[in-house]
Amino acid sequence: MPILQLHIVGFPYRKDIEGRVSEFLTDAPGRCMTVRVQRDNEWDGRAIRAFDWQGRHVGYVAKSDLSQAWGALQACGRRSLRGTVVSTNIEHPCAVFECMVPESYAPLPELYPQQPFLQWKYSGPLLDFPEELDALDYMMDEIDERLVELQEWDDDALQDFLLLLERFTRCSINDISGETEDYRRRLIGRLGQAGLDELEEPVEELKRISGRTGRETAGGSVLQFWMEVIMSEKMSRSLLVHQKHYDAEVIEEELRRFPDDMYCEWLCNRNLFVSKLFYKHIPREVLWRFVSGIAFVEMRKGCDQAEQKSAKEAEKETEKKGDTFVIMTGKNARYKEDILA
């Protein structure tokens, strides 16, 4: 029977092993582990939990491995897989889980349906695309081109490729689109087939980056990056020239029709909003249109609030200038009235 390997992540965030993660990972190799579908995960409806040999919920299957895990579950006709921890990494807390799967096993081809997102209509302006995300397209193309020339590499070419791969891995953490996640997964497979010892550590880092991205969307650098994209004055400046050409109410109505009530998530809980976007596996172009629409509506709301504040201040100043008051001087009194200019 084929052997399936899955990466388990999220150990530092589990209460049952809080403060003892290193000890747990040291003891884990060779121990039993079960991965099981989680029915009610608020962020990712495809999440799969990992339980250790004592029945404790200790982590999750890495997002990059979910299509393989769901394919195995489908082939087995079950909601859980039982296997063994074969290795761990204490420096970057994660573990490799291994189990046997049926001969009919194949990764689930479409874990996150894209059609509802692709059918969403948006008629508003777009934010300028950040340079750090735009560079990812070049890096992905360049990585593919260099891998084609793998047999011709010398030592210098290998070192250059490793530096490119390191930069891609570092920069891709902020890209929460489905394309980048899919590319990382395909790249991990291609690098594993290359058979070079020098690529083993970069492959492991690529496997970890997906889990790290998920963690950082809930209160770290990735959440901060996307909040700045949507809310910062610098990013919104490019939308100012469009404010008279688009109706904010029309744009907001389009945002409300975005699949899975994601605009409501933005309005209700912004701290969880980016995490939920990440786990929806949304196409990059659709994702950018969506956040651009949110940025435009937020900019218009900000402008409207500023105008209302200015109007109220002007009204108060007018009332102050128009006041009539009495000055008493002994037995006599006279009235003084300010005349409005």
Buried (B, 14 or more C-beta within 10 A) or exposed (E): EEEBEBBBBBBEBBEEBEEEBBEBBEBBEEEBBBBBBBEEBEBBBBBBBBBBBEEBBBBBBBBBBBBBBBBBBBBBEEEEBBBBBBBBBBEBBBBBBBBBBEEEBEBBEEBBEBEEBEEBEBEBBBBEEBEEBEEBBEBBEEBEEBBEEBEEBEEEEBEEBBEBBEEBBEBBBBBBBBBBBBBBBEBBEBBEEBEBEEBEEBBBBBBBBBBBBBBBBBEBBBBBBBBEBBBEEEBBEBBEEBBEEBEBEEBBEBBEEBBBEBBEBBBEEBEBBBBBBBBBBBBBEBBBBBBBBBBBBBBBEEBEEEEEEEEEEEEEEEEEEEEEEEEEEEEEEEEEEEEEE
